[in-house]
Amino acid sequence: MAKQFILFDPVTAERKKMTLDLIAGIAGRTLSGLRYALKHRSKIRSLNCYILDVDTPIGVFRELLAKEVIPDEVWRDIPNSLWQVSSYGRYRSKVRCQDKIVYRLPDMTKKRGGLRINIHVDGKVQSLKAHKKVVELFIGEVPEGHIIYHKNGNKANNHVDNLGFITKQAFLYREATSLLKKPVVQMDEKTGVIVEEYPSLIEAAKANFADESTIQRAIKQNRPAIGFIWKWEEQVVDELLYAD
């Protein structure tokens, strides 16, 4: 397997494992140019990201977070804490430590792709979803019967404009509707070879004279249906490119 690197976004703190070939294709850069960026820790302007080795110390990530200057970023103090949160969902210390403002690198949850942050509040360590304090300090209380959601579906993007409130019923409907429109890959049950790709679950079901729920259950339960293996297109990409 080709060597993996970390593509790091200093605005959202999102980290993705990728090969240099994939990054080159996305960024429109040469491999030699990417190796230079890796060696000198220079930013890939077209992606606004850095390439880092997978074993890069956490201190380097914090330095890159601190280095990122966002003109319209607004910072607010987290009550009963020595930390601040910004309108972009970034966290930093209120006071200097060894003459430096310390930026906190959130943990990425594997299953849902969201970010979590561990900070001291009221003298105790709290593990929070990274968007929680953004909502509390920039938007307000969550209305009764509502939940917080990410408008563009990217749970690593905790900018205040990407966060909103929605009822659980409306959220479930939104998720179900978006699932019907997600690209689907059909694979041979025995060989795993891709047989066909469909622009949506609806089209996959229609082409194979099946119900959407049949294929959706097969994907969710990771089992064959109507003689084929079914996966979301993003699953196939993840398995090919981001596997450890």
Summary of the structure (lengths in Angstrom):
residues: 244
radius of gyration: 20.9
end to end distance: 9.2
largest distance: 65.9
contacts: 671
relative contact order: 0.10
helix: 32%
strand: 30%
